[in-house]
Amino acid sequence: MGKFIVFSLLVYCVIGCSRGGAVEDPEHAVSEQDTTYPVLEITTPTNNQVFTSGSTINITGKVSDNSIYQGTISIRNDATGVIVKEQNYEIHYIGTYNFSLSHTLTVTASTDFTVIVKFEDHGLHQTTKVVQVTVNP
């Protein structure tokens, strides 16, 4: 009976705790008691902020929740759909997390980018915020 329980937990973790088919962190247990969504604030950049080519875009903010699990910050070129920068976070059971990512963008023509910030908690609740920026040559 003990071997069956261990095997069941291993199968549960492979199915329920993984992304892309690989076991990540055994601490990612889904919490059915978690009924709240993460609260997400993007401090910088501001929506529709304009940068000059070669400038560094600083993405800062805060996420809070009773049980944060993971998050991602991405910068996507709107014209091509290409993700030019992505940062993944795996954080367990923290109530508040201050995030930051800096990236320098160089363009030859005016280009719009979307900053996408997503965080998920152990209840599988995900909050996403986006900010549009423009980079001029």
VMD Tcl script that builds the backbone (N, CA, C; Angstrom):
set m [mol new atoms 411]
animate dup $m
set s [atomselect $m all]
$s set {name element resname resid chain x y z} {
  {N N MET 1 A 0.822 -1.191 0.000}
  {CA C MET 1 A 0.000 0.000 0.000}
  {C C MET 1 A 0.863 1.251 0.000}
  {N N GLY 2 A 1.957 1.273 0.754}
  {CA C GLY 2 A 2.823 2.445 0.813}
  {C C GLY 2 A 3.432 2.784 -0.527}
  {N N LYS 3 A 3.846 1.767 -1.292}
  {CA C LYS 3 A 4.419 2.013 -2.611}
  {C C LYS 3 A 3.386 2.604 -3.551}
  {N N PHE 4 A 2.133 2.198 -3.431}
  {CA C PHE 4 A 1.068 2.721 -4.277}
  {C C PHE 4 A 0.850 4.208 -4.005}
  {N N ILE 5 A 0.858 4.607 -2.751}
  {CA C ILE 5 A 0.674 6.012 -2.389}
  {C C ILE 5 A 1.820 6.851 -2.939}
  {N N VAL 6 A 3.044 6.387 -2.771}
  {CA C VAL 6 A 4.187 7.127 -3.309}
  {C C VAL 6 A 4.077 7.244 -4.818}
  {N N PHE 7 A 3.722 6.150 -5.508}
  {CA C PHE 7 A 3.566 6.182 -6.962}
  {C C PHE 7 A 2.454 7.148 -7.356}
  {N N SER 8 A 1.342 7.153 -6.627}
  {CA C SER 8 A 0.231 8.055 -6.926}
  {C C SER 8 A 0.648 9.504 -6.759}
  {N N LEU 9 A 1.394 9.790 -5.701}
  {CA C LEU 9 A 1.869 11.160 -5.496}
  {C C LEU 9 A 2.839 11.570 -6.591}
  {N N LEU 10 A 3.701 10.660 -7.027}
  {CA C LEU 10 A 4.638 10.960 -8.099}
  {C C LEU 10 A 3.889 11.243 -9.390}
  {N N VAL 11 A 2.892 10.428 -9.718}
  {CA C VAL 11 A 2.088 10.657 -10.923}
  {C C VAL 11 A 1.357 11.987 -10.810}
  {N N TYR 12 A 0.775 12.294 -9.641}
  {CA C TYR 12 A 0.088 13.557 -9.426}
  {C C TYR 12 A 1.035 14.727 -9.661}
  {N N CYS 13 A 2.248 14.646 -9.135}
  {CA C CYS 13 A 3.189 15.743 -9.283}
  {C C CYS 13 A 3.630 15.891 -10.729}
  {N N VAL 14 A 3.848 14.806 -11.441}
  {CA C VAL 14 A 4.248 14.900 -12.842}
  {C C VAL 14 A 3.136 15.533 -13.651}
  {N N ILE 15 A 1.882 15.171 -13.373}
  {CA C ILE 15 A 0.760 15.722 -14.122}
  {C C ILE 15 A 0.407 17.119 -13.631}
  {N N GLY 16 A 0.330 17.301 -12.331}
  {CA C GLY 16 A -0.169 18.549 -11.781}
  {C C GLY 16 A 0.882 19.593 -11.489}
  {N N CYS 17 A 2.129 19.219 -11.375}
  {CA C CYS 17 A 3.148 20.175 -10.965}
  {C C CYS 17 A 4.083 20.561 -12.096}
  {N N SER 18 A 3.897 20.021 -13.261}
  {CA C SER 18 A 4.900 20.241 -14.279}
  {C C SER 18 A 4.405 21.132 -15.394}
  {N N ARG 19 A 5.345 21.731 -16.050}
  {CA C ARG 19 A 5.122 22.521 -17.258}
  {C C ARG 19 A 6.056 21.930 -18.297}
  {N N GLY 20 A 5.557 21.607 -19.445}
  {CA C GLY 20 A 6.397 21.074 -20.502}
  {C C GLY 20 A 6.843 19.655 -20.260}
  {N N GLY 21 A 6.172 18.932 -19.375}
  {CA C GLY 21 A 6.458 17.522 -19.179}
  {C C GLY 21 A 7.563 17.209 -18.197}
  {N N ALA 22 A 8.194 18.192 -17.595}
  {CA C ALA 22 A 9.277 17.927 -16.648}
  {C C ALA 22 A 8.821 18.286 -15.242}
  {N N VAL 23 A 9.220 17.510 -14.273}
  {CA C VAL 23 A 8.887 17.821 -12.894}
  {C C VAL 23 A 9.721 19.012 -12.471}
  {N N GLU 24 A 9.053 20.063 -11.990}
  {CA C GLU 24 A 9.768 21.266 -11.587}
  {C C GLU 24 A 10.096 21.231 -10.099}
  {N N ASP 25 A 9.141 21.589 -9.295}
  {CA C ASP 25 A 9.385 21.725 -7.872}
  {C C ASP 25 A 8.308 20.969 -7.112}
  {N N PRO 26 A 8.693 20.047 -6.254}
  {CA C PRO 26 A 7.694 19.266 -5.527}
  {C C PRO 26 A 6.839 20.111 -4.587}
  {N N GLU 27 A 7.217 21.370 -4.335}
  {CA C GLU 27 A 6.417 22.231 -3.479}
  {C C GLU 27 A 5.179 22.756 -4.185}
  {N N HIS 28 A 5.048 22.544 -5.503}
  {CA C HIS 28 A 3.883 23.065 -6.205}
  {C C HIS 28 A 2.711 22.119 -6.068}
  {N N ALA 29 A 2.087 22.190 -4.932}
  {CA C ALA 29 A 0.863 21.436 -4.702}
  {C C ALA 29 A -0.294 22.399 -4.904}
  {N N VAL 30 A -1.292 21.975 -5.654}
  {CA C VAL 30 A -2.450 22.818 -5.901}
  {C C VAL 30 A -3.256 22.926 -4.616}
  {N N SER 31 A -3.590 24.141 -4.243}
  {CA C SER 31 A -4.350 24.396 -3.028}
  {C C SER 31 A -5.787 24.739 -3.399}
  {N N GLU 32 A -6.695 23.816 -3.145}
  {CA C GLU 32 A -8.110 24.057 -3.434}
  {C C GLU 32 A -8.721 25.059 -2.460}
  {N N GLN 33 A -8.062 25.298 -1.324}
  {CA C GLN 33 A -8.556 26.277 -0.357}
  {C C GLN 33 A -8.250 27.704 -0.797}
  {N N ASP 34 A -7.327 27.867 -1.727}
  {CA C ASP 34 A -6.944 29.199 -2.212}
  {C C ASP 34 A -8.002 29.664 -3.206}
  {N N THR 35 A -8.757 30.696 -2.837}
  {CA C THR 35 A -9.827 31.197 -3.697}
  {C C THR 35 A -9.592 32.621 -4.177}
  {N N THR 36 A -8.438 33.192 -3.863}
  {CA C THR 36 A -8.167 34.574 -4.252}
  {C C THR 36 A -7.149 34.628 -5.387}
  {N N TYR 37 A -7.230 35.687 -6.174}
  {CA C TYR 37 A -6.291 35.913 -7.264}
  {C C TYR 37 A -5.156 36.810 -6.789}
  {N N PRO 38 A -3.949 36.632 -7.343}
  {CA C PRO 38 A -2.857 37.538 -7.000}
  {C C PRO 38 A -3.210 38.978 -7.377}
  {N N VAL 39 A -2.761 39.918 -6.571}
  {CA C VAL 39 A -2.924 41.345 -6.857}
  {C C VAL 39 A -1.608 41.814 -7.452}
  {N N LEU 40 A -1.681 42.409 -8.633}
  {CA C LEU 40 A -0.490 42.741 -9.405}
  {C C LEU 40 A -0.454 44.227 -9.711}
  {N N GLU 41 A 0.682 44.851 -9.427}
  {CA C GLU 41 A 0.901 46.268 -9.734}
  {C C GLU 41 A 2.152 46.392 -10.602}
  {N N ILE 42 A 2.045 47.137 -11.692}
  {CA C ILE 42 A 3.224 47.487 -12.491}
  {C C ILE 42 A 3.508 48.956 -12.205}
  {N N THR 43 A 4.670 49.222 -11.621}
  {CA C THR 43 A 5.052 50.588 -11.280}
  {C C THR 43 A 5.681 51.287 -12.474}
  {N N THR 44 A 6.619 50.612 -13.136}
  {CA C THR 44 A 7.249 51.134 -14.347}
  {C C THR 44 A 7.367 50.015 -15.355}
  {N N PRO 45 A 7.268 50.313 -16.626}
  {CA C PRO 45 A 6.977 51.615 -17.231}
  {C C PRO 45 A 5.485 51.925 -17.140}
  {N N THR 46 A 5.131 53.156 -17.494}
  {CA C THR 46 A 3.722 53.527 -17.534}
  {C C THR 46 A 3.171 53.214 -18.920}
  {N N ASN 47 A 1.868 53.049 -19.003}
  {CA C ASN 47 A 1.249 52.720 -20.275}
  {C C ASN 47 A 1.482 53.833 -21.296}
  {N N ASN 48 A 1.846 53.453 -22.493}
  {CA C ASN 48 A 2.129 54.352 -23.621}
  {C C ASN 48 A 3.375 55.211 -23.425}
  {N N GLN 49 A 4.260 54.806 -22.541}
  {CA C GLN 49 A 5.507 55.529 -22.344}
  {C C GLN 49 A 6.373 55.372 -23.585}
  {N N VAL 50 A 7.100 56.441 -23.947}
  {CA C VAL 50 A 7.946 56.442 -25.140}
  {C C VAL 50 A 9.404 56.463 -24.706}
  {N N PHE 51 A 10.205 55.594 -25.346}
  {CA C PHE 51 A 11.636 55.491 -25.078}
  {C C PHE 51 A 12.411 55.791 -26.352}
  {N N THR 52 A 13.670 56.115 -26.186}
  {CA C THR 52 A 14.573 56.306 -27.308}
  {C C THR 52 A 15.386 55.037 -27.493}
  {N N SER 53 A 15.656 54.670 -28.747}
  {CA C SER 53 A 16.447 53.477 -29.047}
  {C C SER 53 A 17.734 53.480 -28.234}
  {N N GLY 54 A 18.062 52.353 -27.654}
  {CA C GLY 54 A 19.245 52.233 -26.805}
  {C C GLY 54 A 18.957 52.488 -25.338}
  {N N SER 55 A 17.745 52.924 -25.027}
  {CA C SER 55 A 17.362 53.154 -23.633}
  {C C SER 55 A 17.046 51.828 -22.956}
  {N N THR 56 A 17.237 51.826 -21.662}
  {CA C THR 56 A 16.890 50.650 -20.879}
  {C C THR 56 A 15.472 50.808 -20.351}
  {N N ILE 57 A 14.663 49.798 -20.586}
  {CA C ILE 57 A 13.308 49.773 -20.043}
  {C C ILE 57 A 13.372 49.012 -18.729}
  {N N ASN 58 A 12.983 49.679 -17.665}
  {CA C ASN 58 A 12.949 49.058 -16.345}
  {C C ASN 58 A 11.515 48.685 -16.020}
  {N N ILE 59 A 11.288 47.404 -15.814}
  {CA C ILE 59 A 9.965 46.910 -15.465}
  {C C ILE 59 A 9.994 46.576 -13.987}
  {N N THR 60 A 9.198 47.288 -13.211}
  {CA C THR 60 A 9.167 47.081 -11.764}
  {C C THR 60 A 7.725 47.011 -11.291}
  {N N GLY 61 A 7.539 46.355 -10.176}
  {CA C GLY 61 A 6.211 46.280 -9.588}
  {C C GLY 61 A 6.190 45.323 -8.433}
  {N N LYS 62 A 4.962 44.944 -8.062}
  {CA C LYS 62 A 4.779 44.103 -6.886}
  {C C LYS 62 A 3.590 43.180 -7.125}
  {N N VAL 63 A 3.720 41.956 -6.649}
  {CA C VAL 63 A 2.616 41.014 -6.647}
  {C C VAL 63 A 2.396 40.580 -5.202}
  {N N SER 64 A 1.137 40.453 -4.830}
  {CA C SER 64 A 0.837 39.967 -3.485}
  {C C SER 64 A -0.307 38.954 -3.561}
  {N N ASP 65 A -0.237 37.981 -2.682}
  {CA C ASP 65 A -1.210 36.905 -2.634}
  {C C ASP 65 A -0.918 36.096 -1.378}
  {N N ASN 66 A -1.843 35.255 -0.982}
  {CA C ASN 66 A -1.579 34.427 0.189}
  {C C ASN 66 A -0.664 33.249 -0.125}
  {N N SER 67 A -0.424 32.969 -1.435}
  {CA C SER 67 A 0.393 31.807 -1.787}
  {C C SER 67 A 0.900 31.907 -3.226}
  {N N ILE 68 A 1.821 32.817 -3.483}
  {CA C ILE 68 A 2.353 33.002 -4.836}
  {C C ILE 68 A 3.136 31.759 -5.248}
  {N N TYR 69 A 2.981 31.372 -6.511}
  {CA C TYR 69 A 3.702 30.206 -7.032}
  {C C TYR 69 A 4.735 30.607 -8.081}
  {N N GLN 70 A 4.305 31.212 -9.188}
  {CA C GLN 70 A 5.237 31.512 -10.269}
  {C C GLN 70 A 4.773 32.723 -11.057}
  {N N GLY 71 A 5.702 33.249 -11.867}
  {CA C GLY 71 A 5.364 34.396 -12.704}
  {C C GLY 71 A 6.291 34.517 -13.893}
  {N N THR 72 A 5.895 35.414 -14.800}
  {CA C THR 72 A 6.678 35.666 -16.005}
  {C C THR 72 A 6.552 37.134 -16.382}
  {N N ILE 73 A 7.670 37.719 -16.781}
  {CA C ILE 73 A 7.670 39.045 -17.392}
  {C C ILE 73 A 8.198 38.867 -18.807}
  {N N SER 74 A 7.448 39.386 -19.786}
  {CA C SER 74 A 7.848 39.276 -21.188}
  {C C SER 74 A 7.754 40.639 -21.853}
  {N N ILE 75 A 8.626 40.849 -22.830}
  {CA C ILE 75 A 8.544 42.022 -23.703}
  {C C ILE 75 A 8.364 41.485 -25.115}
  {N N ARG 76 A 7.236 41.854 -25.753}
  {CA C ARG 76 A 6.916 41.347 -27.084}
  {C C ARG 76 A 6.911 42.482 -28.103}
  {N N ASN 77 A 7.604 42.260 -29.228}
  {CA C ASN 77 A 7.570 43.187 -30.354}
  {C C ASN 77 A 6.210 43.036 -31.012}
  {N N ASP 78 A 5.407 44.098 -31.019}
  {CA C ASP 78 A 4.039 44.003 -31.536}
  {C C ASP 78 A 3.994 43.755 -33.038}
  {N N ALA 79 A 4.960 44.257 -33.794}
  {CA C ALA 79 A 4.958 44.090 -35.251}
  {C C ALA 79 A 5.275 42.654 -35.660}
  {N N THR 80 A 6.175 42.017 -34.941}
  {CA C THR 80 A 6.610 40.668 -35.323}
  {C C THR 80 A 6.040 39.570 -34.440}
  {N N GLY 81 A 5.575 39.927 -33.232}
  {CA C GLY 81 A 5.100 38.937 -32.286}
  {C C GLY 81 A 6.208 38.233 -31.537}
  {N N VAL 82 A 7.450 38.608 -31.793}
  {CA C VAL 82 A 8.607 37.961 -31.176}
  {C C VAL 82 A 8.771 38.444 -29.736}
  {N N ILE 83 A 8.984 37.495 -28.832}
  {CA C ILE 83 A 9.320 37.825 -27.444}
  {C C ILE 83 A 10.808 38.163 -27.424}
  {N N VAL 84 A 11.131 39.428 -27.141}
  {CA C VAL 84 A 12.533 39.855 -27.176}
  {C C VAL 84 A 13.229 39.659 -25.830}
  {N N LYS 85 A 12.439 39.528 -24.768}
  {CA C LYS 85 A 13.016 39.277 -23.438}
  {C C LYS 85 A 11.951 38.599 -22.591}
  {N N GLU 86 A 12.383 37.595 -21.829}
  {CA C GLU 86 A 11.451 36.921 -20.929}
  {C C GLU 86 A 12.198 36.508 -19.671}
  {N N GLN 87 A 11.569 36.735 -18.543}
  {CA C GLN 87 A 12.126 36.360 -17.247}
  {C C GLN 87 A 11.074 35.551 -16.510}
  {N N ASN 88 A 11.441 34.340 -16.073}
  {CA C ASN 88 A 10.530 33.482 -15.326}
  {C C ASN 88 A 10.891 33.520 -13.845}
  {N N TYR 89 A 9.866 33.424 -13.012}
  {CA C TYR 89 A 10.043 33.420 -11.569}
  {C C TYR 89 A 9.338 32.193 -11.000}
  {N N GLU 90 A 9.994 31.496 -10.097}
  {CA C GLU 90 A 9.345 30.442 -9.340}
  {C C GLU 90 A 9.571 30.749 -7.872}
  {N N ILE 91 A 8.501 31.137 -7.222}
  {CA C ILE 91 A 8.558 31.547 -5.823}
  {C C ILE 91 A 7.391 30.879 -5.112}
  {N N HIS 92 A 7.656 30.291 -3.997}
  {CA C HIS 92 A 6.622 29.539 -3.294}
  {C C HIS 92 A 6.249 30.188 -1.973}
  {N N TYR 93 A 4.952 30.323 -1.782}
  {CA C TYR 93 A 4.351 30.665 -0.499}
  {C C TYR 93 A 4.794 32.014 0.056}
  {N N ILE 94 A 5.199 32.922 -0.818}
  {CA C ILE 94 A 5.559 34.267 -0.376}
  {C C ILE 94 A 4.315 35.141 -0.510}
  {N N GLY 95 A 4.088 36.015 0.448}
  {CA C GLY 95 A 2.910 36.876 0.427}
  {C C GLY 95 A 3.054 38.082 -0.477}
  {N N THR 96 A 4.245 38.669 -0.523}
  {CA C THR 96 A 4.493 39.836 -1.370}
  {C C THR 96 A 5.860 39.682 -2.017}
  {N N TYR 97 A 5.908 39.973 -3.308}
  {CA C TYR 97 A 7.174 39.857 -4.038}
  {C C TYR 97 A 7.338 41.074 -4.927}
  {N N ASN 98 A 8.472 41.782 -4.775}
  {CA C ASN 98 A 8.806 42.913 -5.634}
  {C C ASN 98 A 9.632 42.392 -6.802}
  {N N PHE 99 A 9.140 42.615 -8.020}
  {CA C PHE 99 A 9.845 42.122 -9.201}
  {C C PHE 99 A 10.481 43.275 -9.965}
  {N N SER 100 A 11.531 42.945 -10.718}
  {CA C SER 100 A 12.164 43.940 -11.586}
  {C C SER 100 A 12.893 43.218 -12.709}
  {N N LEU 101 A 12.879 43.868 -13.854}
  {CA C LEU 101 A 13.563 43.371 -15.033}
  {C C LEU 101 A 13.985 44.580 -15.835}
  {N N SER 102 A 15.223 44.601 -16.286}
  {CA C SER 102 A 15.721 45.693 -17.130}
  {C C SER 102 A 16.173 45.115 -18.456}
  {N N HIS 103 A 15.839 45.834 -19.536}
  {CA C HIS 103 A 16.231 45.378 -20.864}
  {C C HIS 103 A 16.420 46.586 -21.767}
  {N N THR 104 A 17.492 46.560 -22.543}
  {CA C THR 104 A 17.786 47.635 -23.490}
  {C C THR 104 A 17.245 47.254 -24.863}
  {N N LEU 105 A 16.473 48.165 -25.452}
  {CA C LEU 105 A 15.899 47.931 -26.772}
  {C C LEU 105 A 16.500 48.901 -27.780}
  {N N THR 106 A 16.943 48.340 -28.895}
  {CA C THR 106 A 17.511 49.138 -29.982}
  {C C THR 106 A 16.677 48.900 -31.235}
  {N N VAL 107 A 16.211 49.985 -31.862}
  {CA C VAL 107 A 15.383 49.878 -33.057}
  {C C VAL 107 A 15.874 50.862 -34.121}
  {N N THR 108 A 15.535 50.588 -35.383}
  {CA C THR 108 A 15.868 51.506 -36.483}
  {C C THR 108 A 14.633 52.255 -36.961}
  {N N ALA 109 A 13.453 51.790 -36.572}
  {CA C ALA 109 A 12.191 52.462 -36.887}
  {C C ALA 109 A 11.331 52.431 -35.633}
  {N N SER 110 A 10.412 53.361 -35.517}
  {CA C SER 110 A 9.516 53.402 -34.365}
  {C C SER 110 A 8.817 52.049 -34.212}
  {N N THR 111 A 8.920 51.464 -33.011}
  {CA C THR 111 A 8.405 50.116 -32.783}
  {C C THR 111 A 7.623 50.080 -31.483}
  {N N ASP 112 A 6.452 49.447 -31.546}
  {CA C ASP 112 A 5.629 49.267 -30.351}
  {C C ASP 112 A 5.945 47.917 -29.720}
  {N N PHE 113 A 5.964 47.894 -28.392}
  {CA C PHE 113 A 6.217 46.687 -27.621}
  {C C PHE 113 A 5.133 46.554 -26.557}
  {N N THR 114 A 4.846 45.316 -26.196}
  {CA C THR 114 A 3.926 45.040 -25.106}
  {C C THR 114 A 4.697 44.357 -23.984}
  {N N VAL 115 A 4.593 44.924 -22.790}
  {CA C VAL 115 A 5.155 44.317 -21.589}
  {C C VAL 115 A 4.031 43.512 -20.947}
  {N N ILE 116 A 4.275 42.232 -20.737}
  {CA C ILE 116 A 3.266 41.330 -20.187}
  {C C ILE 116 A 3.798 40.777 -18.865}
  {N N VAL 117 A 3.055 40.995 -17.802}
  {CA C VAL 117 A 3.439 40.495 -16.483}
  {C C VAL 117 A 2.324 39.567 -16.003}
  {N N LYS 118 A 2.700 38.316 -15.685}
  {CA C LYS 118 A 1.728 37.311 -15.225}
  {C C LYS 118 A 2.254 36.649 -13.966}
  {N N PHE 119 A 1.388 36.486 -12.992}
  {CA C PHE 119 A 1.735 35.712 -11.793}
  {C C PHE 119 A 0.578 34.784 -11.455}
  {N N GLU 120 A 0.942 33.616 -10.935}
  {CA C GLU 120 A -0.021 32.568 -10.601}
  {C C GLU 120 A 0.207 32.133 -9.163}
  {N N ASP 121 A -0.874 31.760 -8.494}
  {CA C ASP 121 A -0.730 31.266 -7.128}
  {C C ASP 121 A -0.943 29.756 -7.076}
  {N N HIS 122 A -0.842 29.194 -5.888}
  {CA C HIS 122 A -0.972 27.749 -5.732}
  {C C HIS 122 A -2.404 27.255 -5.919}
  {N N GLY 123 A -3.364 28.170 -6.031}
  {CA C GLY 123 A -4.733 27.794 -6.342}
  {C C GLY 123 A -5.005 27.816 -7.837}
  {N N LEU 124 A -3.939 28.009 -8.638}
  {CA C LEU 124 A -3.998 28.094 -10.098}
  {C C LEU 124 A -4.733 29.337 -10.589}
  {N N HIS 125 A -4.796 30.372 -9.758}
  {CA C HIS 125 A -5.379 31.647 -10.163}
  {C C HIS 125 A -4.267 32.495 -10.769}
  {N N GLN 126 A -4.525 33.049 -11.939}
  {CA C GLN 126 A -3.504 33.826 -12.644}
  {C C GLN 126 A -4.007 35.250 -12.881}
  {N N THR 127 A -3.134 36.206 -12.615}
  {CA C THR 127 A -3.419 37.606 -12.897}
  {C C THR 127 A -2.403 38.093 -13.922}
  {N N THR 128 A -2.889 38.778 -14.951}
  {CA C THR 128 A -2.043 39.287 -16.023}
  {C C THR 128 A -2.296 40.782 -16.190}
  {N N LYS 129 A -1.226 41.543 -16.342}
  {CA C LYS 129 A -1.320 42.971 -16.655}
  {C C LYS 129 A -0.407 43.239 -17.835}
  {N N VAL 130 A -0.809 44.182 -18.681}
  {CA C VAL 130 A 0.001 44.564 -19.832}
  {C C VAL 130 A 0.182 46.074 -19.860}
  {N N VAL 131 A 1.321 46.474 -20.408}
  {CA C VAL 131 A 1.652 47.872 -20.603}
  {C C VAL 131 A 2.213 48.011 -22.007}
  {N N GLN 132 A 1.740 48.989 -22.749}
  {CA C GLN 132 A 2.243 49.269 -24.094}
  {C C GLN 132 A 3.329 50.341 -24.010}
  {N N VAL 133 A 4.423 50.142 -24.727}
  {CA C VAL 133 A 5.481 51.152 -24.827}
  {C C VAL 133 A 5.891 51.279 -26.296}
  {N N THR 134 A 6.479 52.423 -26.619}
  {CA C THR 134 A 6.998 52.669 -27.959}
  {C C THR 134 A 8.468 53.028 -27.842}
  {N N VAL 135 A 9.264 52.502 -28.755}
  {CA C VAL 135 A 10.684 52.837 -28.812}
  {C C VAL 135 A 10.934 53.500 -30.174}
  {N N ASN 136 A 11.455 54.731 -30.111}
  {CA C ASN 136 A 11.759 55.490 -31.318}
  {C C ASN 136 A 13.261 55.494 -31.596}
  {N N PRO 137 A 13.642 55.548 -32.893}
  {CA C PRO 137 A 15.088 55.581 -33.223}
  {C C PRO 137 A 15.744 56.882 -32.764}
}
mol reanalyze $m
mol bondsrecalc $m
mol representation Tube
mol addrep $m
